[in-house]
Amino acid sequence: MAQQERAVRTRRAVLEAAAAVFAERGYAAATITEILGRAGVTKGALYFHFDSKAALARGVLREQLRAEYHLPRDLKLQEWVDAGMTLATRLPQEPLLLAGVRLSADLQGQGVFDSAWPAWGGLTSCVLTEAKRRGEVLPHVVPEETAQVFLGSCVGVQFVSQAVAGWTDLDARMSALFDHILPAIAAPAVLFRLDTASDRGARVIAEVRQRSTDLAGVPG
């Protein structure tokens, strides 16, 4: 058991070190040597988990799709908003997410690893499809098209926030994006129930962490 826990910790350390280097230097300029130095592990330990720099990049990108801050809501559209707002809150604080943004946009990685953007678009399309089935989305809306429009807008918001404010206004920008898109797609009876406030992401994250703490205190 202890050996398994060490392996998990080592893998995480390698991923976080790789993410920090990818976020700072991009894929092409990143080196295994620097990643090893930051992770504080041996080359053998790194290659036990990831057999190449490309495998490291793919591992970092897979982290973008983890749903540990997802909570079911009465409205699927609120779940969609929550996913976007928690991402906006977490992104400036988490090197794994920052690295995913840079790697997804890295043209030098084409053919070596896949961008996370198609997966994000697919997830958005699935959520909007379910929301439409429930009557939350207007009949004329095509979920796949809306997902692609939102994806492009979201990526643009991220890069503008990084360029002009060092990520400090990403919550506000993401909130504004939802406020502009939702009136075009949401049923009127649903729209007024949606919480798109700029602090929504922080509140959802706090809620998830509190639930986890509460569950940890419940006797098995």
Backbone as CSV, one residue per row, in Angstrom:
resi,resn,N_x,N_y,N_z,CA_x,CA_y,CA_z,C_x,C_y,C_z
1,MET,0.828,-1.201,0.000,0.000,0.000,0.000,0.869,1.261,0.000
2,ALA,1.916,1.268,0.865,2.822,2.406,0.938,3.517,2.622,-0.396
3,GLN,3.902,1.529,-1.052,4.561,1.638,-2.353,3.614,2.240,-3.386
4,GLN,2.350,1.835,-3.341,1.367,2.382,-4.272,1.155,3.875,-4.033
5,GLU,1.114,4.270,-2.778,0.949,5.683,-2.454,2.146,6.491,-2.922
6,ARG,3.343,5.941,-2.768,4.539,6.636,-3.259,4.485,6.803,-4.766
7,ALA,4.011,5.777,-5.469,3.908,5.858,-6.918,2.932,6.953,-7.344
8,VAL,1.823,7.043,-6.627,0.831,8.084,-6.930,1.436,9.458,-6.699
9,ARG,2.141,9.624,-5.581,2.766,10.917,-5.281,3.829,11.271,-6.304
10,THR,4.614,10.264,-6.713,5.660,10.518,-7.707,5.054,10.940,-9.036
11,ARG,4.024,10.240,-9.453,3.360,10.596,-10.716,2.821,12.015,-10.669
12,ARG,2.225,12.368,-9.543,1.679,13.712,-9.409,2.784,14.758,-9.417
13,ALA,3.869,14.480,-8.749,4.988,15.420,-8.724,5.550,15.641,-10.121
14,VAL,5.653,14.570,-10.878,6.166,14.681,-12.249,5.205,15.496,-13.111
15,LEU,3.914,15.223,-13.001,2.918,15.967,-13.778,2.947,17.452,-13.441
16,GLU,3.020,17.771,-12.161,3.010,19.173,-11.760,4.284,19.886,-12.203
17,ALA,5.410,19.199,-12.131,6.659,19.795,-12.602,6.619,20.014,-14.112
18,ALA,6.129,19.019,-14.838,6.012,19.152,-16.292,5.070,20.291,-16.650
19,ALA,3.974,20.402,-15.925,3.010,21.465,-16.198,3.645,22.833,-16.013
20,ALA,4.411,22.997,-14.941,5.048,24.284,-14.682,6.016,24.645,-15.814
21,VAL,6.775,23.671,-16.271,7.741,23.933,-17.349,7.014,24.203,-18.667
22,PHE,6.005,23.405,-18.985,5.245,23.631,-20.221,4.575,25.009,-20.201
23,ALA,4.026,25.393,-19.046,3.336,26.684,-18.945,4.302,27.838,-19.164
24,GLU,5.531,27.684,-18.688,6.509,28.759,-18.798,7.199,28.798,-20.161
25,ARG,7.498,27.623,-20.730,8.371,27.577,-21.903,7.696,27.080,-23.177
26,GLY,6.528,26.461,-23.050,5.935,25.828,-24.205,6.505,24.439,-24.397
27,TYR,5.901,23.689,-25.323,6.289,22.290,-25.483,7.699,22.128,-26.040
28,ALA,8.024,22.845,-27.106,9.293,22.635,-27.796,10.489,22.966,-26.911
29,ALA,10.390,24.024,-26.125,11.528,24.461,-25.313,11.646,23.700,-23.998
30,ALA,10.616,23.004,-23.604,10.662,22.243,-22.354,11.614,21.060,-22.502
31,THR,12.344,20.758,-21.445,13.269,19.626,-21.476,12.978,18.668,-20.323
32,ILE,13.252,17.405,-20.568,13.105,16.396,-19.522,14.029,16.713,-18.349
33,THR,15.212,17.228,-18.626,16.168,17.556,-17.564,15.588,18.570,-16.588
34,GLU,14.968,19.636,-17.126,14.393,20.639,-16.243,13.204,20.069,-15.479
35,ILE,12.406,19.259,-16.133,11.257,18.652,-15.457,11.735,17.752,-14.326
36,LEU,12.784,16.977,-14.562,13.337,16.121,-13.514,13.814,16.953,-12.328
37,GLY,14.500,18.054,-12.620,15.002,18.903,-11.550,13.885,19.474,-10.698
38,ARG,12.821,19.886,-11.337,11.713,20.476,-10.577,10.926,19.415,-9.804
39,ALA,10.807,18.244,-10.388,10.048,17.179,-9.721,10.832,16.553,-8.583
40,GLY,12.174,16.607,-8.664,12.998,15.994,-7.636,12.935,14.482,-7.649
41,VAL,12.817,13.899,-8.860,12.766,12.445,-8.985,13.849,11.986,-9.945
42,THR,14.094,10.698,-9.965,15.084,10.148,-10.876,14.497,9.989,-12.274
43,LYS,15.380,9.864,-13.236,14.919,9.646,-14.615,14.131,8.344,-14.704
44,GLY,14.571,7.323,-13.989,13.857,6.049,-14.010,12.444,6.174,-13.466
45,ALA,12.287,6.965,-12.396,10.952,7.160,-11.826,10.044,7.885,-12.805
46,LEU,10.592,8.886,-13.486,9.785,9.615,-14.469,9.355,8.698,-15.601
47,TYR,10.321,7.948,-16.145,10.003,7.108,-17.304,9.143,5.901,-16.940
48,PHE,9.073,5.572,-15.659,8.158,4.515,-15.227,6.715,4.935,-15.483
49,HIS,6.434,6.239,-15.320,5.079,6.746,-15.485,4.839,7.341,-16.884
50,PHE,5.848,7.944,-17.469,5.700,8.620,-18.766,6.942,8.329,-19.608
51,ASP,6.721,7.695,-20.758,7.876,7.223,-21.530,8.466,8.274,-22.463
52,SER,7.927,9.480,-22.483,8.441,10.521,-23.375,7.890,11.884,-22.964
53,LYS,8.451,12.935,-23.543,7.929,14.279,-23.298,6.512,14.402,-23.843
54,ALA,6.242,13.751,-24.960,4.893,13.774,-25.532,3.892,13.128,-24.579
55,ALA,4.292,12.016,-23.945,3.403,11.355,-22.995,3.133,12.262,-21.792
56,LEU,4.132,13.026,-21.378,3.937,13.993,-20.304,2.920,15.054,-20.710
57,ALA,3.057,15.562,-21.928,2.115,16.574,-22.409,0.700,16.010,-22.450
58,ARG,0.565,14.773,-22.918,-0.774,14.165,-22.952,-1.328,13.985,-21.545
59,GLY,-0.460,13.636,-20.594,-0.897,13.487,-19.217,-1.389,14.798,-18.638
60,VAL,-0.682,15.882,-18.918,-1.094,17.206,-18.452,-2.437,17.579,-19.063
61,LEU,-2.606,17.323,-20.342,-3.850,17.689,-21.016,-5.037,16.888,-20.495
62,ARG,-4.808,15.634,-20.123,-5.913,14.841,-19.574,-6.428,15.418,-18.260
63,GLU,-5.553,16.115,-17.546,-5.966,16.715,-16.281,-7.016,17.807,-16.483
64,GLN,-7.088,18.358,-17.695,-8.060,19.422,-17.955,-9.491,18.929,-17.818
65,LEU,-9.707,17.659,-17.992,-11.070,17.119,-18.052,-11.532,16.477,-16.749
66,ARG,-10.749,16.617,-15.695,-11.173,16.077,-14.410,-12.364,16.869,-13.885
67,ALA,-13.284,16.176,-13.265,-14.547,16.812,-12.842,-14.710,16.801,-11.330
68,GLU,-13.613,17.029,-10.598,-13.732,16.943,-9.145,-14.561,18.073,-8.536
69,TYR,-14.774,19.142,-9.298,-15.583,20.248,-8.776,-16.977,20.280,-9.400
70,HIS,-17.407,19.155,-9.919,-18.754,19.079,-10.486,-19.761,18.673,-9.418
71,LEU,-20.860,19.425,-9.350,-21.974,19.064,-8.478,-23.252,19.038,-9.303
72,PRO,-24.063,18.004,-9.177,-25.340,17.976,-9.906,-26.244,19.128,-9.458
73,ARG,-26.936,19.716,-10.421,-27.866,20.808,-10.134,-29.227,20.485,-10.741
74,ASP,-30.236,21.209,-10.313,-31.564,21.032,-10.891,-31.569,21.389,-12.371
75,LEU,-30.739,22.341,-12.747,-30.653,22.795,-14.137,-29.312,22.380,-14.742
76,LYS,-29.361,21.735,-15.903,-28.118,21.370,-16.598,-27.366,22.627,-17.029
77,LEU,-28.091,23.675,-17.374,-27.401,24.912,-17.754,-26.603,25.483,-16.585
78,GLN,-27.096,25.308,-15.362,-26.316,25.769,-14.212,-25.051,24.939,-14.060
79,GLU,-25.144,23.649,-14.332,-23.942,22.812,-14.283,-22.916,23.293,-15.303
80,TRP,-23.404,23.697,-16.481,-22.506,24.219,-17.518,-21.844,25.510,-17.054
81,VAL,-22.634,26.407,-16.513,-22.090,27.656,-15.978,-21.068,27.362,-14.880
82,ASP,-21.408,26.457,-13.988,-20.508,26.128,-12.884,-19.177,25.588,-13.395
83,ALA,-19.222,24.769,-14.431,-17.982,24.228,-14.989,-17.098,25.347,-15.522
84,GLY,-17.697,26.297,-16.232,-16.924,27.408,-16.767,-16.402,28.330,-15.691
85,MET,-17.221,28.600,-14.683,-16.815,29.536,-13.646,-15.782,28.927,-12.699
86,THR,-15.887,27.634,-12.396,-14.856,27.015,-11.559,-13.531,26.949,-12.306
87,LEU,-13.585,26.704,-13.610,-12.361,26.715,-14.405,-11.709,28.091,-14.360
88,ALA,-12.520,29.138,-14.499,-11.987,30.503,-14.479,-11.327,30.824,-13.142
89,THR,-11.889,30.317,-12.058,-11.317,30.565,-10.738,-10.036,29.771,-10.523
90,ARG,-10.032,28.537,-10.992,-8.889,27.663,-10.747,-7.701,27.938,-11.666
91,LEU,-7.981,28.324,-12.890,-6.932,28.393,-13.905,-5.730,29.236,-13.483
92,PRO,-5.922,30.454,-12.962,-4.738,31.250,-12.598,-3.936,30.656,-11.452
93,GLN,-4.523,29.727,-10.696,-3.890,29.193,-9.492,-3.251,27.829,-9.698
94,GLU,-3.557,27.168,-10.801,-3.139,25.777,-10.962,-2.286,25.599,-12.221
95,PRO,-0.988,25.324,-12.038,-0.104,25.153,-13.194,-0.570,24.095,-14.184
96,LEU,-1.213,23.031,-13.685,-1.694,21.993,-14.604,-2.703,22.560,-15.601
97,LEU,-3.571,23.442,-15.148,-4.549,24.049,-16.044,-3.894,25.083,-16.943
98,LEU,-2.989,25.883,-16.402,-2.282,26.871,-17.213,-1.494,26.182,-18.331
99,ALA,-0.852,25.079,-17.979,-0.094,24.337,-18.992,-1.014,23.796,-20.069
100,GLY,-2.206,23.351,-19.658,-3.160,22.848,-20.638,-3.571,23.906,-21.634
101,VAL,-3.748,25.138,-21.167,-4.088,26.239,-22.073,-2.974,26.455,-23.086
102,ARG,-1.736,26.488,-22.595,-0.618,26.745,-23.503,-0.405,25.583,-24.472
103,LEU,-0.475,24.357,-23.970,-0.273,23.202,-24.842,-1.370,23.103,-25.896
104,SER,-2.608,23.400,-25.518,-3.719,23.304,-26.472,-3.540,24.256,-27.641
105,ALA,-2.869,25.381,-27.384,-2.661,26.384,-28.429,-1.310,26.232,-29.126
106,ASP,-0.519,25.245,-28.728,0.853,25.092,-29.226,0.854,24.361,-30.569
107,LEU,1.046,25.097,-31.631,1.029,24.490,-32.964,2.184,23.516,-33.163
108,GLN,3.265,23.689,-32.411,4.407,22.775,-32.540,4.074,21.390,-31.992
109,GLY,2.988,21.303,-31.230,2.602,20.003,-30.700,1.642,19.242,-31.586
110,GLN,1.207,19.856,-32.681,0.274,19.167,-33.575,0.890,17.889,-34.120
111,GLY,0.122,16.817,-34.037,0.626,15.526,-34.480,1.377,14.771,-33.402
112,VAL,1.695,15.468,-32.293,2.392,14.838,-31.181,1.406,14.536,-30.050
113,PHE,0.547,15.503,-29.766,-0.498,15.317,-28.765,-1.718,16.109,-29.222
114,ASP,-2.864,15.743,-28.681,-4.113,16.393,-29.074,-4.438,17.546,-28.139
115,SER,-4.928,18.643,-28.712,-5.413,19.758,-27.915,-6.584,19.303,-27.040
116,ALA,-6.746,19.956,-25.891,-7.895,19.657,-25.024,-9.171,20.312,-25.532
117,TRP,-9.055,21.230,-26.484,-10.225,21.980,-26.926,-11.334,21.116,-27.512
118,PRO,-11.045,20.155,-28.396,-12.145,19.320,-28.913,-12.905,18.585,-27.816
119,ALA,-12.185,18.124,-26.801,-12.859,17.424,-25.704,-13.753,18.375,-24.929
120,TRP,-13.280,19.595,-24.699,-14.114,20.583,-24.016,-15.359,20.896,-24.843
121,GLY,-15.169,21.037,-26.148,-16.317,21.288,-27.018,-17.315,20.150,-26.981
122,GLY,-16.810,18.929,-26.956,-17.692,17.762,-26.904,-18.472,17.686,-25.614
123,LEU,-17.809,17.988,-24.494,-18.498,17.977,-23.212,-19.593,19.041,-23.163
124,THR,-19.275,20.232,-23.676,-20.270,21.303,-23.711,-21.460,20.905,-24.566
125,SER,-21.197,20.296,-25.711,-22.271,19.866,-26.594,-23.179,18.849,-25.905
126,CYS,-22.578,17.923,-25.164,-23.377,16.901,-24.457,-24.270,17.541,-23.396
127,VAL,-23.707,18.485,-22.640,-24.496,19.143,-21.594,-25.641,19.940,-22.212
128,LEU,-25.361,20.666,-23.296,-26.405,21.471,-23.939,-27.471,20.586,-24.583
129,THR,-27.071,19.443,-25.087,-28.041,18.507,-25.656,-29.006,18.026,-24.583
130,GLU,-28.472,17.680,-23.415,-29.325,17.244,-22.312,-30.204,18.395,-21.822
131,ALA,-29.630,19.605,-21.763,-30.413,20.761,-21.346,-31.558,21.028,-22.323
132,LYS,-31.317,20.845,-23.588,-32.369,21.036,-24.592,-33.439,19.965,-24.434
133,ARG,-33.047,18.742,-24.160,-34.018,17.672,-23.972,-34.938,17.978,-22.790
134,ARG,-34.404,18.661,-21.793,-35.183,18.997,-20.608,-36.021,20.271,-20.798
135,GLY,-35.868,20.926,-21.930,-36.615,22.145,-22.167,-35.961,23.399,-21.623
136,GLU,-34.694,23.314,-21.222,-33.986,24.478,-20.697,-33.449,25.375,-21.809
137,VAL,-33.297,24.792,-23.001,-32.698,25.491,-24.136,-33.762,25.714,-25.207
138,LEU,-33.699,26.855,-25.857,-34.674,27.194,-26.884,-34.645,26.192,-28.036
139,PRO,-35.796,25.927,-28.676,-35.883,24.886,-29.702,-34.948,25.080,-30.899
140,HIS,-34.660,26.322,-31.260,-33.856,26.558,-32.463,-32.364,26.316,-32.253
141,VAL,-31.948,26.152,-31.003,-30.524,26.040,-30.699,-29.977,24.689,-31.149
142,VAL,-28.824,24.721,-31.829,-28.098,23.506,-32.221,-26.934,23.356,-31.246
143,PRO,-26.998,22.396,-30.334,-25.982,22.302,-29.281,-24.549,22.257,-29.798
144,GLU,-24.307,21.516,-30.874,-22.949,21.401,-31.393,-22.419,22.760,-31.861
145,GLU,-23.270,23.550,-32.508,-22.837,24.868,-32.971,-22.594,25.814,-31.798
146,THR,-23.505,25.808,-30.849,-23.337,26.659,-29.674,-22.067,26.290,-28.920
147,ALA,-21.786,24.995,-28.820,-20.579,24.545,-28.126,-19.332,25.094,-28.793
148,GLN,-19.304,25.105,-30.124,-18.126,25.610,-30.827,-17.994,27.120,-30.699
149,VAL,-19.116,27.827,-30.749,-19.076,29.281,-30.558,-18.567,29.612,-29.158
150,PHE,-19.091,28.878,-28.173,-18.667,29.125,-26.799,-17.198,28.789,-26.614
151,LEU,-16.748,27.676,-27.195,-15.348,27.278,-27.060,-14.424,28.365,-27.585
152,GLY,-14.703,28.866,-28.791,-13.864,29.910,-29.352,-13.872,31.162,-28.502
153,SER,-15.043,31.521,-27.993,-15.153,32.710,-27.144,-14.406,32.520,-25.830
154,CYS,-14.530,31.336,-25.255,-13.892,31.047,-23.976,-12.369,31.092,-24.098
155,VAL,-11.850,30.506,-25.160,-10.403,30.542,-25.390,-9.938,31.987,-25.564
156,GLY,-10.702,32.761,-26.313,-10.346,34.156,-26.498,-10.353,34.929,-25.196
157,VAL,-11.354,34.693,-24.367,-11.437,35.349,-23.062,-10.208,35.016,-22.222
158,GLN,-9.793,33.760,-22.248,-8.627,33.352,-21.464,-7.379,34.108,-21.896
159,PHE,-7.138,34.165,-23.196,-5.920,34.809,-23.674,-5.946,36.323,-23.484
160,VAL,-7.117,36.936,-23.650,-7.216,38.375,-23.404,-6.976,38.671,-21.926
161,SER,-7.557,37.878,-21.061,-7.352,38.080,-19.632,-5.877,37.941,-19.268
162,GLN,-5.232,36.942,-19.822,-3.803,36.752,-19.553,-2.996,37.950,-20.036
163,ALA,-3.314,38.440,-21.232,-2.517,39.502,-21.845,-2.690,40.847,-21.155
164,VAL,-3.917,41.169,-20.764,-4.167,42.530,-20.255,-4.235,42.610,-18.737
165,ALA,-4.456,41.478,-18.065,-4.641,41.553,-16.616,-3.940,40.440,-15.854
166,GLY,-3.111,39.647,-16.541,-2.422,38.560,-15.837,-3.361,37.609,-15.146
167,TRP,-4.497,37.352,-15.775,-5.522,36.416,-15.307,-6.388,36.975,-14.174
168,THR,-6.101,38.149,-13.651,-6.805,38.616,-12.453,-8.280,38.912,-12.695
169,ASP,-8.669,39.148,-13.942,-10.076,39.466,-14.227,-10.800,38.339,-14.954
170,LEU,-10.227,37.128,-14.913,-10.816,36.029,-15.688,-12.221,35.683,-15.178
171,ASP,-12.442,35.718,-13.884,-13.778,35.439,-13.348,-14.807,36.413,-13.920
172,ALA,-14.467,37.685,-13.930,-15.398,38.696,-14.431,-15.636,38.533,-15.918
173,ARG,-14.599,38.220,-16.661,-14.742,38.053,-18.113,-15.592,36.817,-18.443
174,MET,-15.385,35.737,-17.698,-16.179,34.537,-17.950,-17.640,34.776,-17.594
175,SER,-17.879,35.494,-16.503,-19.240,35.846,-16.120,-19.916,36.653,-17.225
176,ALA,-19.203,37.623,-17.773,-19.762,38.444,-18.853,-20.049,37.609,-20.094
177,LEU,-19.188,36.632,-20.381,-19.407,35.770,-21.534,-20.711,34.986,-21.379
178,PHE,-20.927,34.398,-20.229,-22.182,33.679,-19.994,-23.381,34.623,-20.073
179,ASP,-23.229,35.830,-19.543,-24.337,36.790,-19.566,-24.719,37.200,-20.986
180,HIS,-23.781,37.116,-21.915,-24.075,37.457,-23.305,-24.606,36.261,-24.099
181,ILE,-24.144,35.055,-23.776,-24.548,33.874,-24.541,-25.874,33.302,-24.063
182,LEU,-26.082,33.248,-22.763,-27.268,32.571,-22.234,-28.591,33.180,-22.697
183,PRO,-28.745,34.490,-22.801,-30.032,35.019,-23.286,-30.384,34.565,-24.696
184,ALA,-29.384,34.178,-25.477,-29.641,33.732,-26.845,-30.037,32.265,-26.931
185,ILE,-29.803,31.504,-25.858,-30.055,30.062,-25.950,-30.985,29.533,-24.869
186,ALA,-31.102,30.211,-23.728,-31.857,29.670,-22.601,-33.329,30.037,-22.684
187,ALA,-34.191,29.107,-22.285,-35.618,29.400,-22.179,-35.817,30.498,-21.137
188,PRO,-36.730,31.446,-21.391,-36.911,32.566,-20.461,-37.174,32.140,-19.021
189,ALA,-37.952,31.073,-18.827,-38.257,30.635,-17.466,-37.028,30.087,-16.744
190,VAL,-36.018,29.696,-17.510,-34.791,29.151,-16.937,-33.762,30.248,-16.712
191,LEU,-33.725,31.207,-17.624,-32.667,32.210,-17.631,-32.556,32.943,-16.294
192,PHE,-33.696,33.356,-15.737,-33.640,34.157,-14.515,-33.196,33.352,-13.306
193,ARG,-33.195,32.026,-13.425,-32.785,31.162,-12.309,-31.285,30.884,-12.300
194,LEU,-30.581,31.254,-13.338,-29.165,30.917,-13.457,-28.288,31.920,-12.716
195,ASP,-27.320,31.396,-11.999,-26.361,32.220,-11.252,-25.068,32.287,-12.054
196,THR,-24.787,33.477,-12.616,-23.571,33.672,-13.407,-22.658,34.711,-12.775
197,ALA,-22.822,34.987,-11.506,-22.020,36.011,-10.840,-20.534,35.680,-10.918
198,SER,-19.708,36.700,-10.884,-18.273,36.495,-11.054,-17.652,35.678,-9.922
199,ASP,-18.311,35.613,-8.769,-17.782,34.801,-7.671,-18.393,33.403,-7.620
200,ARG,-19.159,33.044,-8.657,-19.814,31.741,-8.673,-18.808,30.599,-8.567
201,GLY,-17.730,30.673,-9.301,-16.733,29.608,-9.276,-16.154,29.401,-7.896
202,ALA,-15.816,30.483,-7.220,-15.244,30.379,-5.880,-16.246,29.761,-4.913
203,ARG,-17.523,30.112,-5.056,-18.539,29.562,-4.155,-18.764,28.077,-4.406
204,VAL,-18.748,27.653,-5.680,-18.917,26.226,-5.986,-17.734,25.425,-5.453
205,ILE,-16.535,25.940,-5.626,-15.344,25.250,-5.127,-15.416,25.103,-3.604
206,ALA,-15.826,26.176,-2.926,-15.959,26.113,-1.469,-17.016,25.094,-1.062
207,GLU,-18.109,25.023,-1.811,-19.168,24.058,-1.519,-18.665,22.621,-1.664
208,VAL,-17.921,22.359,-2.740,-17.386,21.017,-2.963,-16.428,20.632,-1.836
209,ARG,-15.562,21.559,-1.460,-14.585,21.262,-0.404,-15.271,21.045,0.942
210,GLN,-16.321,21.804,1.218,-17.049,21.614,2.462,-17.737,20.256,2.488
211,ARG,-18.307,19.864,1.372,-18.948,18.539,1.303,-17.936,17.438,1.535
212,SER,-16.759,17.623,0.942,-15.707,16.614,1.122,-15.283,16.530,2.575
213,THR,-15.167,17.681,3.232,-14.806,17.703,4.645,-15.884,17.036,5.487
214,ASP,-17.141,17.341,5.176,-18.246,16.736,5.923,-18.266,15.223,5.769
215,LEU,-18.027,14.753,4.534,-18.030,13.308,4.306,-16.879,12.629,5.007
216,ALA,-15.745,13.322,5.059,-14.576,12.743,5.737,-14.835,12.570,7.227
217,GLY,-15.740,13.390,7.767,-16.029,13.303,9.202,-17.119,12.329,9.557
218,VAL,-17.742,11.731,8.524,-18.821,10.780,8.780,-18.211,9.400,9.037
219,PRO,-18.545,8.745,10.138,-17.990,7.410,10.417,-18.381,6.410,9.331
220,GLY,-17.457,5.528,8.958,-17.719,4.530,7.937,-18.604,3.399,8.429
